[in-house]
């Protein structure tokens, strides 16, 4: 039996998106478009022969744990306490060390004051990874050994602009794309050796999925409000499945 419009609003605004970033609820209800690359495919060349790797902002640790060929010393950082217990459960049994540490300032706001640096010594790692997490190129370069590799995949700002347009909101771009990431990375002293960028289609099965998704990234639509946006939600509900775009890019670099 399908849910009514108001029941879908209850569902979207009521689901707990903190403990698991809404992943369980959104599985099958939000589908980001597939890219021509995979995270494992991007990271494998860098991890081959490495003895020490660092994963920035590991989240619950699942994506890191899935990577083949992790080196004997693999360390992950995470700053959000809501996800730390799940990360411990996923990573520690696999011999991966978890360090609770603050992340970098957002790459979309490079003029803001820098945060405290990474809690690691200079030249500690052969590889630094960052999957959908902010990174400070200067700190990445500092903790990498000479010739060490940095690999990151990021969510570009066109993705936020797409869902804001869906809601009829202004879509002034933040300018976080591959070109800007390369600029910041090279300014931080790293040499970019490979990159790619795509904008595949994405879809939400219903209005509840869209709302839950937006609640996992509250900075993208701070105006999100059930009462104020009720009429817009009702209009979107009549469409059924909702379409937007994903914006993904990656780069690899050498210290």
C-alpha positions as CSV (number, residue, x, y, z in Angstrom):
1,X,0.0,0.0,0.0
2,X,1.5,3.3,-1.0
3,X,1.9,6.1,1.5
4,X,0.0,9.4,1.3
5,X,1.7,12.7,0.7
6,X,1.7,13.6,4.4
7,X,2.9,10.2,5.4
8,X,5.8,10.6,3.0
9,X,6.6,13.9,4.6
10,X,6.5,12.3,8.0
11,X,8.8,9.6,6.8
12,X,11.3,12.0,5.2
13,X,11.5,14.3,8.1
14,X,11.3,11.6,10.7
15,X,14.0,9.1,9.6
16,X,17.2,9.2,11.7
17,X,19.9,10.4,9.3
18,X,22.7,10.9,11.9
19,X,23.7,7.5,13.0
20,X,24.1,6.0,9.5
21,X,23.7,9.1,7.3
22,X,20.4,7.8,6.2
23,X,22.0,5.0,4.3
24,X,19.6,2.3,5.3
25,X,16.6,4.4,4.5
26,X,17.9,5.6,1.2
27,X,19.1,2.3,-0.2
28,X,17.1,1.7,-3.3
29,X,15.2,5.0,-2.9
30,X,18.1,7.3,-4.0
31,X,20.3,6.2,-6.8
32,X,23.3,8.3,-7.7
33,X,24.3,7.8,-11.3
34,X,27.2,5.5,-11.9
35,X,30.6,6.9,-13.0
36,X,32.9,5.2,-15.5
37,X,35.4,4.6,-12.7
38,X,35.3,2.9,-9.3
39,X,36.9,3.9,-6.1
40,X,38.8,0.6,-5.9
41,X,40.0,1.1,-9.4
42,X,41.3,4.6,-8.6
43,X,43.1,3.6,-5.4
44,X,44.6,0.2,-6.4
45,X,47.6,1.6,-8.3
46,X,48.5,3.8,-5.4
47,X,48.1,1.1,-2.8
48,X,50.3,-1.5,-4.6
49,X,53.5,-1.8,-2.7
50,X,52.5,0.7,0.0
51,X,53.5,0.0,3.6
52,X,51.4,2.8,5.2
53,X,48.1,4.4,4.1
54,X,45.8,7.1,5.6
55,X,42.1,7.4,4.9
56,X,40.6,10.9,5.7
57,X,37.0,11.1,6.9
58,X,36.3,7.4,6.7
59,X,32.7,7.7,7.8
60,X,31.5,4.2,8.9
61,X,34.6,2.6,7.3
62,X,32.8,0.4,4.9
63,X,34.3,1.9,1.7
64,X,37.8,1.6,3.1
65,X,37.3,-1.9,4.4
66,X,36.2,-3.0,0.9
67,X,39.5,-1.9,-0.8
68,X,41.8,-4.8,-1.7
69,X,45.5,-4.7,-0.9
70,X,45.5,-2.4,2.1
71,X,49.0,-2.1,3.5
72,X,50.1,-3.5,6.9
73,X,49.6,-0.1,8.5
74,X,46.3,1.4,7.5
75,X,44.9,4.4,9.6
76,X,41.6,6.1,9.2
77,X,40.4,9.4,10.7
78,X,36.8,10.4,11.5
79,X,35.4,13.5,13.2
80,X,31.7,12.8,13.6
81,X,31.1,11.0,16.8
82,X,27.8,9.6,15.6
83,X,29.6,7.4,13.1
84,X,32.6,6.5,15.2
85,X,31.0,3.4,16.8
86,X,30.2,1.9,13.4
87,X,33.7,2.7,12.1
88,X,35.2,1.0,15.1
89,X,33.1,-2.1,14.5
90,X,34.0,-2.2,10.8
91,X,37.7,-1.3,10.9
92,X,39.2,-2.5,14.2
93,X,38.6,-6.3,13.6
94,X,40.4,-5.9,10.2
95,X,43.5,-4.4,11.9
96,X,42.8,-0.9,10.7
97,X,43.5,1.9,13.2
98,X,40.9,4.6,13.8
99,X,41.8,8.1,15.0
100,X,39.1,10.5,16.1
101,X,40.3,13.8,14.6
102,X,38.8,17.0,13.1
103,X,38.6,17.3,9.4
104,X,39.9,20.0,7.1
105,X,38.1,23.2,6.3
106,X,35.6,22.9,3.5
107,X,37.3,23.1,0.1
108,X,34.4,25.2,-1.1
109,X,35.6,27.9,1.4
110,X,39.3,28.0,0.9
111,X,39.6,31.6,2.3
112,X,38.5,30.5,5.8
113,X,41.0,30.1,8.5
114,X,42.7,26.7,8.4
115,X,41.8,24.1,11.0
116,X,44.2,22.2,13.3
117,X,46.4,20.0,11.2
118,X,46.4,16.2,11.0
119,X,47.7,14.5,14.1
120,X,50.5,12.7,12.4
121,X,54.2,13.2,11.9
122,X,55.7,14.5,8.7
123,X,56.4,11.9,6.0
124,X,54.4,9.2,7.7
125,X,52.4,7.6,4.8
126,X,52.9,6.3,1.3
127,X,49.3,6.9,0.4
128,X,46.6,9.3,1.6
129,X,43.0,8.7,0.5
130,X,39.9,11.0,0.7
131,X,36.5,9.8,-0.4
132,X,34.0,12.6,-0.3
133,X,35.8,14.4,2.5
134,X,37.4,17.8,2.6
135,X,41.2,17.9,2.4
136,X,44.0,20.4,3.1
137,X,46.5,19.8,0.3
138,X,49.4,21.3,2.4
139,X,48.6,18.8,5.3
140,X,48.3,16.0,2.8
141,X,51.7,16.8,1.4
142,X,53.2,17.1,4.9
143,X,52.2,13.6,6.0
144,X,53.1,12.0,2.7
145,X,56.5,10.5,2.2
146,X,58.5,12.0,-0.7
147,X,56.9,10.5,-3.8
148,X,53.8,9.4,-1.9
149,X,50.4,9.3,-3.6
150,X,47.2,11.2,-2.9
151,X,43.9,10.0,-4.3
152,X,40.5,11.6,-3.8
153,X,37.0,11.4,-5.2
154,X,34.8,14.4,-4.5
155,X,31.1,15.5,-4.8
156,X,31.0,18.6,-7.0
157,X,28.8,21.6,-6.3
158,X,26.7,21.0,-9.4
159,X,25.0,18.2,-7.5
160,X,23.8,20.7,-4.8
161,X,22.8,23.1,-7.5
162,X,20.7,20.4,-9.2
163,X,18.6,19.6,-6.1
164,X,18.2,23.2,-5.2
165,X,16.8,23.8,-8.7
166,X,14.4,21.0,-8.2
167,X,13.1,22.8,-5.1
168,X,12.9,26.1,-7.0
169,X,15.7,27.7,-4.9
170,X,18.6,29.8,-6.1
171,X,21.5,27.9,-7.5
172,X,24.5,30.2,-7.2
173,X,27.3,27.8,-7.7
174,X,30.0,27.2,-5.0
175,X,32.5,26.4,-7.7
176,X,33.7,23.1,-6.3
177,X,34.7,21.2,-9.4
178,X,37.7,19.4,-10.9
179,X,39.4,22.6,-12.1
180,X,39.2,24.2,-8.6
181,X,40.4,21.0,-6.9
182,X,43.4,20.8,-9.2
183,X,44.1,24.5,-8.5
184,X,44.0,23.9,-4.7
185,X,46.0,20.7,-4.9
186,X,48.8,22.2,-6.9
187,X,48.9,25.3,-4.8
188,X,49.4,23.0,-1.8
189,X,52.6,21.6,-3.3
190,X,51.3,18.4,-4.9
191,X,51.7,17.4,-8.5
192,X,48.4,16.2,-10.1
193,X,49.0,13.1,-12.2
194,X,45.5,12.0,-13.2
195,X,41.9,13.3,-13.0
196,X,38.3,12.8,-14.3
197,X,34.9,14.4,-13.9
198,X,31.4,13.3,-14.8
199,X,27.8,14.3,-14.1
200,X,25.6,11.2,-14.4
201,X,21.8,11.3,-13.8
202,X,20.4,10.6,-10.3
203,X,16.9,9.8,-9.1
204,X,14.8,9.7,-6.0
205,X,11.8,7.3,-5.9
206,X,9.6,9.8,-3.9
207,X,9.6,13.0,-2.0
208,X,10.5,11.2,1.3
209,X,13.8,10.0,-0.3
210,X,14.6,13.6,-1.5
211,X,13.9,15.1,2.0
212,X,15.9,12.4,3.8
213,X,18.8,12.9,1.4
214,X,18.8,16.7,1.9
215,X,18.8,16.1,5.7
216,X,22.1,14.2,5.4
217,X,23.7,17.2,3.8
218,X,22.0,20.1,5.7
219,X,24.5,22.7,4.5
220,X,23.2,22.3,0.9
221,X,19.6,23.4,1.6
222,X,19.6,25.3,5.0
223,X,16.1,26.6,4.0
224,X,14.6,23.0,4.3
225,X,11.4,23.4,6.3
226,X,8.3,21.3,6.2
227,X,5.8,24.2,6.6
228,X,7.5,26.8,4.5
229,X,8.1,24.4,1.6
230,X,4.9,22.4,1.9
231,X,3.4,23.6,-1.4
232,X,6.6,22.8,-3.3
233,X,6.8,19.4,-1.8
234,X,3.2,18.8,-2.8
235,X,4.0,19.8,-6.4
236,X,7.0,17.5,-6.5
237,X,5.0,14.7,-5.0
238,X,2.7,14.7,-8.1
239,X,5.7,13.9,-10.3
240,X,6.4,10.6,-8.5
241,X,10.0,9.8,-9.3
242,X,12.3,12.8,-9.1
243,X,15.4,13.4,-11.2
244,X,18.6,15.4,-10.6
245,X,22.3,15.0,-11.4
246,X,25.2,13.6,-9.5
247,X,28.5,15.5,-9.8
248,X,31.6,13.4,-9.2
249,X,35.3,14.1,-9.9
250,X,38.6,12.5,-8.9
251,X,42.2,13.3,-9.0
252,X,45.5,11.6,-8.1
253,X,48.7,13.5,-7.1
254,X,52.2,12.9,-6.0
255,X,54.1,14.6,-3.2
